[in-house]
Amino acid sequence: MNQIENNDELFEHFSFLADKGQEPVRVDKFLMNRIENATRNKIQKAAKSGYIFSNENPVKQNYKVKPGDIIKVMFHHPPYENLIIGEKIDIDIIYEDNDILVVNKPPNQVVHPGHGNYSGTLLNGLIYHNENLPENRDGRPGLVHRIDKDTSGLLVVAKSDIALTKLSEQFFHKKIDRKYLAIVWGTPLPEQGTIDKYLSRDKKNRMIMSVPVDEDIGKRAITHYKVVEKLGYVSLIECELETGRTHQIRAHMKHIGNPIFNDQRYGGDKILKGTIFNKYKQFVENCFKLLPRQALHAKTLSFNHPRTNERLAFETELPNDFKSCFIKWKNYSKNN
């Protein structure tokens, strides 16, 4: 055992506030629905060791969570994501100066270390590239926003304290413009519109976001969208974010009945539109194989430079997997 493990200091690894609509549920089940890659066995073991707390008091695995409870998981070692080690990883840097760098993130890369992903993340590569990145409020160097693991595209990173402060302010005041391209099932109606719906953790599946019945337990999320091209049973759309909530585009598109193509968490990985013919089913399966992730790409990003205040604008090409899937659907819609 090292020195930390021998003393009584505990480090917070997870903290969850039970919604006011929370139904009584065992704490082990409550945590299983919120922590990725966690098994009931691991959670029960943590509870037996006195590492699970409700409102600062240790509880056993059969404790019933009540509305308003603050459930924490604490251990004698700091979270691994706080021990970020630089790794030599290829990063597609589109722009860099003394204050910022703009990155084109590939699909299948996690932005920062977290439960189950402690290495190989974009942040590990950024730390190797520049070990003096300023820490944000969550202790994550350089990050002012993030995109999901299986979403590709543009990300701005702060290299200086002034950049971290000024970029965070721009995000807060909605001065940063972000446009995404997505392939969705069906064609949204109207073909151009705004989704202004609150989002919160889904009550049944805490790994996803959904529109709550009670807005008091969610955060307002605004997505502007327009159909760029109809491709038969799917459409290419452009989304512009006014807010930046977790899974915002993915949850909003599901809510209006047009989940993102091959979005496993939000139900887009099933055939939702089209014929019953085996030939068509095989075609869709081939598209899923070509694009083994949600069809979502952060295409454009514009903001004011944190030091000069000059407006900067960046744009990226679609990655090969997205482009191949788009072309396949385009050809299919022409020929059928």
N, C-alpha and C positions, 0 to 999 in steps of 0.2 A: 504493500500500500504506500502511496505517496503522501506527502504532508497534508494536501487538501483532504484526502479521504480519511485521514486520522482525526481532523478537527470537526467541529460541529457545524461549520458553514455549509449552507445549502444554496444551490443556484437554481433559479427559476428556468425551467425548460419550456413549459406550456402554461398558458393562463386563458381561461374561458369564462365569460360571463353568461350565465343561464338567462335566456330571454324571459320576459315577464309572462309569456304564454307557455313556458316550459311545463310539460306534464311530468309528474314524478317518475323518475327512471333511475335504475342503479347506476352508480358512478362509473363502473367498468364499461357498461354499455354506452353511456354518455361520452366517454373518452374514445372508445373504439370508433364512433361515428365522426370524430373530429381529428384524430391523429392518423396520418397516413402511415401505412406499413406496421401499424401497432396490432398485436394479437391480444386476445383476452387474457391469455396466460401471462404475457409480459406485464399487462396492466395490473392483474391480480397480484403478481409478485411484487410490483412496486407498492401496491397498497399494503401488503403484509409487512413490507419493510418500513412503512411509515412515510412514504414519499408522496402520497396524494393528500391534498389538503382541500377543505371546503371552508372558506372564510377564515383562513389562517389556522384552522384546526385539522390535525391528521384524521383521516377517515378510512374505514375498511371498504372493501370492494362492493359490499351490499348497501352502502349508504345511498339513500334516495335523494337525488338532486332536486332542489326546489327553485322556483323562479327567483332571480336575483342573486343566487349563489355564485361566488367566485371560486372556480375550481382550478387549482394549480397542481402541476407536477414538478417536484423539486428533486435534485440529485446533488451528490457531493462533488460533482465535477461540473465545470462550466459547459454550456451548450457547445457542441462541436462547431456550429456555425460562427461562434465567436473566436474560434481558433483558426482563422482563415490563413491557409498557407499558399504562397505563390506557386503556380505551376506553369510550365512552358506550354501554352496552348495557342494555337493559331487563332488570331482575332482579326476579323475583317474591319479594320479601322478606316472609315470614310473621310474623317476630318479630325485634326488634332492641333491644339495650340497649348499655351501654358495653363489655360483655365478649364478647357473642356476637351472631351473626345466624343465623337459620334461613331457608334458601332452598328454594323449590320449583323444581327444575331442569326445564326443558322437555326433551322428547326432541330428539335431533340436536344437542345442545350438548356440546362437550368441556369437562371440568372445568378442566383446566390445560394450558398449552402443552406440546407435545411434538413429536416428529418428524412433520413434515407438517402440524401445526396450531399455528401460531405466533401467531395472532390470533383474535379473536372467541370466545375461551373464556370460561367463567364467571369464571375468575380475572382476566382482563383487565378485566371489568366490575366485579369486587369491588375491584380496585386503584383504579379510577376513583372508586368510591363511597367508599373509605377507603384512602388511600395508606400508612397506618401499620400495616398488618396485621403481626403477628409472624411470623417465618419458622420453619417446621418444620425437621426434620433434613435434609430434601431441598432446603431453600432455597425451598420453595413457601409463600408468605405465607398464613397463616390456615387452611390445610387440615389437618384431623385425620383425615379419611376422604374417599373419593370414590365416585362411581357412574359406570358406563360411559356413554359418549356417547349410546347409543341406549336407555338406561334413564332413565325419568323419576322425579321425586320428591324426597324431602326430604334435605337436607344441612345439617349444622351447621358454622359457620365461627367460628374464634376471632379476636376483635378485640384481645385483650390477652395478655400473656405468661402471666398466671395461668390464663387460659382455655385457652390452648394446652397448658399442662402438665397441668391438671386433667382436661380432656377426653381427652387422650391416655392418661392413667392409667385413666380409666373404660373406654376402648376396650380397653386391655390387660387389665384385670380383669373384662371382660365385664359391665360395669354399664350399658351403653347398650343399650336394647331397640330393635330394628329389625324391622318386618314389611313384607313385600313381597306384592303380588298379581301373579300370573302366569297366563297361559293356556298350557296345555301340551297336547301331543298325547296322546290316550288318557286313561286314568284310572289314577293311581298306585295300586299295591297293596302293602301295605295303604293304605286311604284316608287314614290318619293315621299318621305315623311319623317317625323320625329317620334321616337319612343321616349316618353318621359315617365318612367316607372321606378319606384323605389325597389332596392334590392337588399336582401339579407340572406344569411345562411339558410338553406332549405331545412325544414324541421325534420324531415325523414332521412335526408342524405346530406350530412354536413360538409361533404366534399364539393357540393355545388351551391350556386346562388340561385335564388328564385324571387319572384315578386310576391311579397307577403300580403296577406289580407289586411293586416294592421300596419299602416305606414310608420307607426311609432317605433317599430323594431327594425326598420330598415334605413338605408341612406338613399337620398335622391340620386338617380342616375339618368343622364340624358344622352341619347344616341341619335344622330341625324343619319339617315341612310338614303341611298337612291339606287335603283336598278341600273347597272351599266350595260348588261347584255343578257338576254334570255337564251337559255341553252336547253330548251326542251323541258325536262323534269327538274332541272336546277337552274339557278341564275347566278351571274357574277354581280355582286353588289359592292358599293363603296360606302363605308361607314366613317363618320366624323365624330370623334368623342368630344363632348362638352365637359363631361366629368370622367374620372378614371377609376371606377370601382373594379374590384376583383371580378374577372370573367364577364365584364359588362356586356360586350357585344354578344358573347356566346349565350348568356342568360336572356338577354333581350330578344335575340332572334328566335330562341326556343319559345319564348313567351308569346310571340305573335304568330307562331306556327310554322316558322321557317328555320329549323335548326341548321347549324353550319355542317356542311358535308363532312362526313367521317369524324364528327366530334363525339367521341366515345362517351364522355361524361354527360353530355346533353342530348343523347339519343340520336345523333346524326349518323351513327355508324350502322344504321339499318336502312333497308330500302323503304323510303317513306312516300315516294311518288313513282308512278310509272306502270308498266304492264306486268302481267303475270307470266310472261314467256320466259323460259329458261335462258334463251339467248340474251335477253335483257339483264336477267339476274347475273349471268356470267360477266356481262359488260361492266355492271356496277362493281362486282367483286374485283375485277381487274383495275378499276379506278381506285378502289380502296387500297389495293396493293401498290399502285403507282404513288399514291399520296397517303402514307400510313399515319396520318395525324389529321387534326382539324384544318380545314382549308381557310386559314386566316393569316394575313401578312400585313405587317405595319409598314406601309409603303412610303408615306411622306411624314416629315417632321419639320416644323419651323418654330423658331423662338428668337428672342432678343439675346444677343451675346451679353453675358453677365457683366463684362467689363466695359465694352464699347457701346453697348445698346444697339448695335447694328442688327437688323433682322436677317437671320440666316435661315435658309431653306434647303432641305435635303430630300432626295428621292432615290429609291432602289428598284432594281428590276425584280420581277417575281422569281423566286428560287425554282430550280429545275423541276422538283416534284409537283409544285403547284401549277407551273406552266404546262407540264405534260398532261396533267389531269384536265386542265381547262381546254387544251387543244382537243383532247379525246372527246369531251362532252360537246365541244363545238362541232366536230366532225359528225358525231352521232346525231345531233339535232338537225344538221343539214340533210342527212341521208335517211332519216326516219320520219 
